[in-house]
Amino acid sequence: MARDGEVHIRVRAAGLNPIDYKIREGKMRWVNRLDLPQVAGSELSGVVEGVGAGVTRFAVGDRVFARVDRKKLGAYAAHAVVHEAMVAKMPESLDFSDAAGLPLAGLTALQALRDELGVTAGDRVFISGGAGGVGTLAIQLAVWMGAEVATTASPRGEELVRSLGATTVINYQKQKFKDVLRDYDGAFDLTGGQDLPDSFAILKRGAKTVSIGGVPEPANARVDLDAGPVVAAALRVASAKIRRQARQRGVGYRYMFMHPSGEDLNLLAGLVDKGTLKAVTDRVLPFEQIAEGFAYLEQGRAKGKVVVRM
């Protein structure tokens, strides 16, 4: 039942994401403590079945998609109730499966490039792991913003990332990108590990790396987690090494938490329907095979998104 400001959605498909199996493994409990038991799942597409008082942007029968509240989750279910601020009408050109894989990755890519890196026309941007769910969208959005994009990919993924607009592709199996690239205006780290400090080496002084694969830093406690000084102190210690490495290179480091936004989803939907942004789906499975979907995703070889149909 939808309460004031909420939308009741009959779920038709849901996206699988690394954040979902990290939550399952308990790796995010220090960031997002859930009241267990909890239905998992971070993004969905479906049909509006009801609206709460005050909801004016949606009506019964609308085809919608959403990145759900990270404190509530709930996408892996037949029905979900989501605040209207996190919901948008699906791109008219997509089916439910492709639309379900767009919210989390699309919002992450858009907010990282636009809000954190401030990408503008003429910038040279590096995106690690360009063939993955976030990477495939980030490449396209960076090109739409007027940037020249370099990325890493396996030989199997090179054709895909070039088709999306990447002009420089480093085969990470044979070469280190830090040995090839220089003087970039920004980096979007999707892979973490050694790729994160290596990204500092390719940036202009004063430029910045934004990461979803690294370690949260003290600012995240206040800006993203609404947490107090104890959490901020813990993050200060946990991120000390990576922040020091950034300072030594004369660059900035920011760990990013994406924020659900129906307004941003509307923007993405418009880009899809104009043909500017392509949803890249690796495979679609029935919900009964969600375990197999996660096993595949955790291998790290998916090209685009993995989605389950309800």
Secondary structure in CASP SS format (residue, H / E / C, confidence):
PFRMAT SS
TARGET T0000
AUTHOR 0000-0000-0000
METHOD secondary structure of the structure
MODEL  1
M C 1.00
A C 1.00
R C 1.00
D C 1.00
G C 1.00
E E 1.00
V E 1.00
H E 1.00
I E 1.00
R E 1.00
V E 1.00
R E 1.00
A E 1.00
A E 1.00
G E 1.00
L E 1.00
N C 1.00
P H 1.00
I H 1.00
D H 1.00
Y H 1.00
K H 1.00
I H 1.00
R H 1.00
E C 1.00
G C 1.00
K C 1.00
M C 1.00
R C 1.00
W C 1.00
V C 1.00
N C 1.00
R C 1.00
L C 1.00
D C 1.00
L C 1.00
P C 1.00
Q C 1.00
V C 1.00
A C 1.00
G C 1.00
S C 1.00
E E 1.00
L E 1.00
S E 1.00
G E 1.00
V E 1.00
V E 1.00
E E 1.00
G E 1.00
V E 1.00
G C 1.00
A C 1.00
G C 1.00
V C 1.00
T C 1.00
R C 1.00
F C 1.00
A C 1.00
V C 1.00
G C 1.00
D C 1.00
R E 1.00
V E 1.00
F E 1.00
A E 1.00
R E 1.00
V C 1.00
D C 1.00
R C 1.00
K C 1.00
K C 1.00
L C 1.00
G C 1.00
A C 1.00
Y C 1.00
A C 1.00
A C 1.00
H E 1.00
A E 1.00
V E 1.00
V E 1.00
H E 1.00
E H 1.00
A H 1.00
M H 1.00
V E 1.00
A E 1.00
K E 1.00
M C 1.00
P C 1.00
E C 1.00
S C 1.00
L C 1.00
D C 1.00
F H 1.00
S H 1.00
D H 1.00
A H 1.00
A H 1.00
G C 1.00
L C 1.00
P H 1.00
L H 1.00
A H 1.00
G H 1.00
L H 1.00
T H 1.00
A H 1.00
L H 1.00
Q H 1.00
A H 1.00
L H 1.00
R H 1.00
D H 1.00
E H 1.00
L C 1.00
G C 1.00
V C 1.00
T C 1.00
A C 1.00
G C 1.00
D C 1.00
R E 1.00
V E 1.00
F E 1.00
I E 1.00
S C 1.00
G C 1.00
G C 1.00
A C 1.00
G C 1.00
G H 1.00
V H 1.00
G H 1.00
T H 1.00
L H 1.00
A H 1.00
I H 1.00
Q H 1.00
L H 1.00
A H 1.00
V H 1.00
W H 1.00
M C 1.00
G C 1.00
A C 1.00
E E 1.00
V E 1.00
A E 1.00
T E 1.00
T E 1.00
A E 1.00
S C 1.00
P H 1.00
R H 1.00
G H 1.00
E H 1.00
E H 1.00
L H 1.00
V H 1.00
R H 1.00
S H 1.00
L C 1.00
G C 1.00
A C 1.00
T C 1.00
T E 1.00
V E 1.00
I E 1.00
N E 1.00
Y C 1.00
Q C 1.00
K C 1.00
Q C 1.00
K C 1.00
F H 1.00
K H 1.00
D H 1.00
V C 1.00
L C 1.00
R C 1.00
D C 1.00
Y E 1.00
D E 1.00
G E 1.00
A E 1.00
F E 1.00
D E 1.00
L C 1.00
T C 1.00
G C 1.00
G C 1.00
Q C 1.00
D H 1.00
L H 1.00
P H 1.00
D H 1.00
S H 1.00
F H 1.00
A C 1.00
I C 1.00
L E 1.00
K E 1.00
R E 1.00
G E 1.00
A E 1.00
K E 1.00
T E 1.00
V E 1.00
S E 1.00
I C 1.00
G C 1.00
G C 1.00
V C 1.00
P C 1.00
E C 1.00
P H 1.00
A H 1.00
N H 1.00
A H 1.00
R H 1.00
V H 1.00
D C 1.00
L C 1.00
D C 1.00
A C 1.00
G C 1.00
P H 1.00
V H 1.00
V H 1.00
A H 1.00
A H 1.00
A H 1.00
L H 1.00
R H 1.00
V H 1.00
A H 1.00
S C 1.00
A H 1.00
K H 1.00
I H 1.00
R H 1.00
R H 1.00
Q H 1.00
A H 1.00
R H 1.00
Q H 1.00
R H 1.00
G C 1.00
V C 1.00
G E 1.00
Y E 1.00
R E 1.00
Y E 1.00
M C 1.00
F C 1.00
M C 1.00
H C 1.00
P C 1.00
S C 1.00
G H 1.00
E H 1.00
D H 1.00
L H 1.00
N H 1.00
L H 1.00
L H 1.00
A H 1.00
G H 1.00
L H 1.00
V H 1.00
D H 1.00
K H 1.00
G C 1.00
T C 1.00
L C 1.00
K C 1.00
A C 1.00
V C 1.00
T E 1.00
D E 1.00
R E 1.00
V E 1.00
L E 1.00
P E 1.00
F H 1.00
E H 1.00
Q H 1.00
I H 1.00
A H 1.00
E H 1.00
G H 1.00
F H 1.00
A H 1.00
Y H 1.00
L H 1.00
E H 1.00
Q C 1.00
G C 1.00
R C 1.00
A C 1.00
K C 1.00
G C 1.00
K E 1.00
V E 1.00
V E 1.00
V E 1.00
R E 1.00
M C 1.00
END
